[in-house]
């Protein structure tokens, strides 16, 4: 069964950090483009970051310089390190996988809640 499972979300104060994990089963992540998305209440889903199979990474303008995406192929896991968190980063974060960056994402996780609040 193909499955992506996110973890690492939680409540953090502004300026704090969290590391999200996206663990895969049933598929080998190093063959896929892995994306992180987020959706806040009442807002459309937003692309946060993605990493290609060759390690090339991309970031949305709102998170550049604060978030870092990485992958550990041995653990079949992709991470999103989030630093200098702001209240506007509050959302449910999802990871997703696609074999090609020009195709829709085929597999999605269930999401993990990130809340940035004092």
URDAQUI-V414142 format. One record per backbone hydrogen bond with DSSP energy under -1.0 kcal/mol. CO is the residue of the C=O (numbers start at 1). NH is the residue of the N-H. E is the energy in kcal/mol with one decimal. If there is no record, write none. Layout:
co	nh	e
CO	NH	E
CO	NH	E
This chain:
co	nh	e
3	25	-2.4
5	23	-2.6
7	21	-2.7
10	115	-2.9
12	117	-2.1
13	16	-2.3
16	85	-2.3
18	82	-3.4
20	80	-2.3
21	7	-1.8
22	78	-2.1
23	5	-2.5
25	3	-2.7
28	31	-1.9
29	32	-2.2
33	98	-2.1
34	51	-2.4
35	96	-2.1
36	48	-2.9
36	49	-1.6
37	94	-2.8
38	46	-3.2
39	92	-2.2
40	43	-2.3
46	38	-2.3
48	60	-2.9
49	36	-3.4
50	58	-2.3
51	34	-2.3
52	55	-1.8
56	52	-2.9
58	50	-1.8
60	63	-1.7
60	64	-1.1
63	66	-2.3
63	67	-2.2
66	83	-2.0
68	81	-3.1
70	79	-2.9
72	77	-1.9
76	24	-1.9
77	72	-3.1
78	22	-2.4
79	70	-1.9
80	20	-2.6
81	68	-2.4
82	18	-2.2
85	15	-3.3
86	89	-2.4
87	90	-1.8
91	114	-2.7
92	39	-2.0
93	112	-2.0
94	37	-3.1
95	109	-2.3
96	35	-2.5
97	106	-2.0
97	107	-1.8
98	33	-3.5
100	103	-1.8
107	97	-2.1
112	93	-3.0
114	91	-1.9
115	12	-2.7
